[in-house]
Amino acid sequence: MAKSPNFMSYSFSYKHLDYGANINNFTPSMSKEELRNQQEIARLDKADEIVQKMLTFPEAEAILNKIKETK
């Protein structure tokens, strides 16, 4: 007599989220001013990172040399 195959049962469920329904009523968690501040801080951090990686500061050295020459 042949053995019956072992069938595994699966089940799943899903929930449809309709994000488009409230798109016109969307209110961000932070104000525009806070968002602009965060973006400005990110730009300053990026500039600071670039400056920290510099080995020399040619523009600053030129200004200092000019000041030394005038004395």
C-alpha positions, 0 to 999 in steps of 0.5 A, a space after each residue: 500500500 502506498 503511503 500518502 504524501 505529507 501535506 503541509 498547510 500554510 496560511 497567511 493574512 495581509 492588511 491593505 493600508 491605503 496611504 493615498 487616502 490621507 495624502 492631502 491631509 498629511 502633516 509632517 512630524 516636524 515643522 518646516 522651520 525644524 526641517 530647515 534647521 535639521 538640513 542646515 545642521 546636516 550641511 554644516 556637519 558635512 562642511 566640518 567633516 571636509 575641513 577636518 580632513 584637510 591637511 592645509 588651509 591655503 586661504 587661511 595661510 594666504 590671509 595670515 601671510 598678508 597680515 604678516 607682510 603688513 606689519 
